[in-house]
Amino acid sequence: MQNASNGDDVNHGSYCDRLKGELSPCQDWFLTKDQWSGKDLDVVASFCPSGISVLAWKIVATGLTWGTLLYNWISDTPLPSFFLAYLTNWSLLIACVYHLCSITNTLLVARTEQPLDHATGRIKATWVFFVIASHAQMMVTIFYWYSEWSPGDPVEFSNISSHGVVMILTWLDGIVVNRIPIRFMHFWGLVVPYDLSYIMWTVLHALANIGNPNKSDNDPNTNDDAIYGSTSWKTNTGAALVTVFSVILVASPLVFLLQRSLTMYSRPFCCGGNRLRYVEKTQTNAEGLN
């Protein structure tokens, strides 16, 4: 039998070595064996922790996340068919899928085996959705409160939960309850395509003259056709380009570095220690979650 141990006693290589080794997207993103230490990531402990308290947490987190999505979609949008035009709601939907994967893994822990080298399909899906959801939730929270919300705007369940509460639930679930590692190649393979997909959607939206039915009026002098004022491609192309490049070149990489540091290191701001759970083959008890 095998037991989960933390990685503080493992030689993980220097930060620069890992950076060089993980930056290339042309490699397996879901290896369970650490290429520097040779230790095996404990997949069950990292993705499928069990116990009454863990299950209770995941029920609450999943319920609040899905409740936020359904509440906003049904009651908080003047035109529900336009709901998924917004980046906030993209990130909310992805977070919902992640939490559903997370609680499913815990419920199916007895049917989850430690893989030899590569994660299985269900674990890969959880991995992908956590990387994107944790990144997207942080990004929309920062940009909503910084660029969209103004003093005097209402502070309600819908905007607080969508731009803060769900982010906290997602980060706590993936980093503290689970121990899902984020690797540098996930930036190129998952985060950048996600960011570019939404940027392309805003461009197509502008070119197709779809407009914004939640804000548009008949006044040609008002700038209310764009999904977000900061991406008004037709009326303020320069500002939209500044926003896009700020996201892709500055905000997105910084948020990703924070994600990775918090998932990998017990002392994240000095890149020390290790938070990952590894297989401890010398033990005879398989229930040891730290």
C-alpha positions in Angstrom: 0.0 0.0 0.0 1.0 3.6 -0.5 0.7 6.7 1.6 0.8 10.4 0.7 3.6 12.5 2.1 4.4 16.2 1.5 7.3 17.2 -0.6 9.4 19.2 1.8 12.1 16.5 2.0 12.3 16.2 -1.8 15.0 17.8 -4.0 12.9 19.6 -6.6 15.7 21.4 -8.5 16.2 25.1 -8.7 13.5 27.5 -9.8 15.5 28.3 -13.0 16.0 24.7 -13.8 12.3 24.1 -13.5 11.5 27.2 -15.5 13.7 26.0 -18.4 12.4 22.5 -18.2 8.7 23.3 -18.0 8.4 26.3 -20.4 8.3 24.2 -23.6 4.7 23.4 -24.5 5.9 20.4 -26.5 5.9 17.9 -23.7 3.4 15.9 -21.6 1.4 18.3 -19.5 0.0 15.6 -17.2 2.9 13.5 -16.1 2.5 12.2 -12.5 6.3 11.6 -12.0 8.4 14.5 -11.0 11.2 14.7 -13.6 13.7 16.3 -11.1 13.2 14.1 -8.0 11.8 10.9 -9.6 9.0 11.0 -7.0 5.4 10.1 -8.0 2.7 12.6 -7.5 0.0 11.0 -5.3 -2.9 11.4 -7.7 -5.6 10.2 -5.2 -4.4 12.5 -2.4 -3.9 15.4 -4.8 -7.2 15.2 -6.8 -9.5 13.0 -4.7 -9.0 13.7 -1.0 -11.7 12.0 1.1 -13.4 12.4 4.5 -16.5 13.9 5.9 -15.1 17.4 6.2 -13.7 17.4 2.7 -17.0 16.2 1.2 -18.9 18.8 3.2 -16.6 21.5 1.9 -16.9 20.4 -1.7 -20.7 20.2 -1.4 -20.8 23.8 -0.1 -18.3 25.1 -2.7 -20.0 23.4 -5.6 -23.4 24.5 -4.5 -22.4 28.2 -4.1 -20.6 28.2 -7.4 -23.5 26.6 -9.3 -26.0 28.7 -7.4 -24.2 31.9 -8.5 -24.2 30.8 -12.1 -27.9 29.9 -12.1 -29.0 32.9 -10.1 -27.2 35.3 -12.4 -28.3 33.6 -15.5 -32.0 33.5 -14.5 -32.5 36.7 -12.6 -29.6 39.1 -13.0 -29.4 39.4 -16.8 -32.0 41.5 -18.7 -31.4 39.3 -21.8 -30.4 35.8 -20.7 -29.4 34.8 -24.3 -26.6 37.3 -24.1 -25.3 35.9 -20.8 -22.3 34.0 -22.1 -21.1 37.1 -24.1 -19.4 38.3 -20.9 -15.9 37.1 -19.7 -17.2 37.0 -16.1 -19.7 34.3 -17.1 -17.2 32.3 -19.2 -15.0 32.1 -16.0 -18.0 31.3 -13.9 -19.1 28.4 -16.1 -15.6 27.0 -16.2 -15.4 27.2 -12.4 -18.7 25.3 -12.1 -17.3 22.5 -14.3 -14.1 22.4 -12.2 -16.1 22.1 -8.9 -18.3 19.4 -10.4 -15.1 17.5 -11.4 -13.6 18.0 -8.0 -16.5 16.7 -6.0 -16.9 13.8 -8.5 -13.3 12.8 -7.8 -13.9 12.7 -4.1 -17.1 10.6 -4.5 -15.3 8.2 -6.8 -12.1 8.0 -4.7 -12.5 4.2 -4.2 -12.5 3.8 -8.0 -9.4 6.0 -8.6 -6.0 4.3 -8.9 -2.5 5.7 -8.9 -1.5 5.8 -12.6 1.9 4.6 -13.6 3.0 7.7 -15.5 0.1 9.7 -16.9 -3.1 11.0 -15.4 -6.3 9.4 -16.5 -9.0 11.2 -18.4 -11.1 12.3 -15.4 -8.0 13.6 -13.6 -6.8 15.4 -16.7 -10.2 17.1 -17.1 -10.0 18.3 -13.4 -6.5 19.5 -14.0 -7.4 21.5 -17.1 -10.4 23.1 -15.6 -8.6 24.1 -12.4 -5.8 25.8 -14.2 -8.2 27.8 -16.4 -10.8 28.4 -13.7 -8.4 29.7 -11.1 -6.7 31.9 -13.6 -9.9 33.3 -15.1 -11.6 33.9 -11.8 -8.6 36.0 -10.5 -8.5 38.0 -13.8 -12.2 38.9 -13.9 -12.1 39.8 -10.2 -9.2 42.2 -10.7 -10.5 43.8 -13.8 -14.1 44.1 -12.7 -13.3 46.0 -9.5 -10.5 48.0 -11.2 -12.1 48.9 -14.5 -15.8 48.1 -14.6 -17.2 48.9 -11.1 -17.5 52.6 -10.1 -18.3 54.1 -6.7 -22.1 54.3 -6.5 -22.7 51.1 -8.4 -24.8 48.6 -6.5 -22.9 46.0 -4.5 -25.0 42.9 -4.6 -24.8 39.1 -4.3 -24.5 38.8 -8.1 -21.4 40.9 -8.5 -19.7 40.0 -5.2 -20.1 36.3 -5.7 -19.1 36.4 -9.4 -16.1 38.6 -8.7 -14.6 37.4 -5.5 -16.5 34.6 -3.7 -16.2 32.0 -6.5 -12.6 32.9 -7.0 -11.8 32.2 -3.3 -13.8 29.0 -3.4 -11.9 27.8 -6.5 -8.4 28.7 -5.2 -9.1 27.1 -1.8 -10.5 23.9 -3.3 -7.6 23.4 -5.8 -4.7 24.6 -3.6 -5.6 23.7 0.0 -8.2 20.9 -0.1 -6.8 19.3 -3.3 -3.1 19.8 -4.1 -3.2 20.3 -7.9 0.1 21.3 -9.3 0.3 24.0 -12.0 3.3 23.8 -14.4 4.8 26.4 -16.6 3.7 24.7 -19.8 0.1 25.1 -18.7 0.5 28.8 -19.4 1.1 28.3 -23.1 -1.2 25.3 -23.5 -4.2 26.4 -21.5 -4.1 30.0 -20.2 -2.9 31.8 -23.4 -5.4 30.0 -25.7 -8.2 30.9 -23.2 -7.3 34.6 -23.1 -6.9 34.8 -26.8 -10.3 33.1 -27.4 -12.1 35.8 -25.5 -10.2 38.5 -27.2 -11.1 37.1 -30.6 -14.7 36.9 -29.5 -14.7 40.6 -28.6 -13.2 41.4 -32.1 -15.8 39.2 -33.9 -18.6 40.7 -31.8 -17.5 44.2 -32.9 -17.1 43.3 -36.6 -20.4 41.6 -36.7 -22.3 44.6 -35.3 -24.0 42.4 -32.7 -24.3 45.2 -30.2 -25.0 44.9 -26.5 -28.7 44.4 -25.9 -28.2 44.9 -22.2 -26.8 48.4 -22.7 -27.6 49.7 -26.2 -29.9 52.5 -27.0 -30.8 54.5 -30.1 -28.4 57.3 -29.4 -25.6 57.1 -31.9 -23.4 59.3 -29.7 -23.3 56.8 -26.8 -20.6 54.1 -26.7 -22.7 51.2 -25.6 -22.4 48.6 -28.3 -19.3 46.9 -26.9 -19.5 44.1 -24.4 -17.1 46.0 -22.2 -16.2 49.6 -22.5 -12.5 48.8 -22.3 -12.7 46.7 -25.5 -14.6 49.1 -27.7 -12.8 48.1 -30.9 -14.8 50.3 -33.3 -14.9 53.6 -31.3 -11.7 53.4 -29.3 -9.3 50.9 -30.9 -6.2 52.3 -29.2 -7.6 51.9 -25.7 -8.8 48.4 -26.6 -5.3 47.4 -27.9 -3.7 48.8 -24.7 -6.2 46.7 -22.6 -5.4 43.6 -24.6 -1.6 43.9 -24.5 -1.8 44.8 -20.8 -3.7 41.5 -20.2 -1.6 39.2 -22.4 1.9 40.6 -21.6 1.5 41.8 -18.0 -1.6 40.8 -16.0 -2.0 37.2 -17.3 1.7 36.1 -16.7 1.7 37.7 -13.2 -1.5 36.0 -12.2 -0.2 32.7 -13.6 3.1 33.0 -11.6 1.1 33.6 -8.5 -1.1 30.5 -9.3 2.0 28.3 -9.8 3.8 29.6 -6.7 0.8 29.0 -4.4 0.2 25.4 -5.8 3.9 24.4 -5.7 5.5 26.0 -2.7 4.8 26.1 1.0 6.7 29.4 1.1 5.4 30.8 -2.2 6.9 34.2 -2.2 10.4 32.9 -1.8 9.8 29.7 -3.8 10.8 27.5 -0.9 9.4 24.2 0.5 6.8 22.2 -1.4 3.1 21.7 -1.1 2.6 18.7 -3.4 1.6 15.3 -2.1 3.8 12.4 -3.2 3.5 8.6 -3.0 5.4 7.3 0.1 6.1 3.6 -0.8 7.6 2.7 2.5 4.3 3.1 4.3 1.8 0.4 4.7 -1.2 2.6 5.3 -2.9 4.3 2.3 -5.0 6.8 4.2 -2.4 9.4 5.3 -3.4 12.8 3.9 -1.3 15.6 5.3 
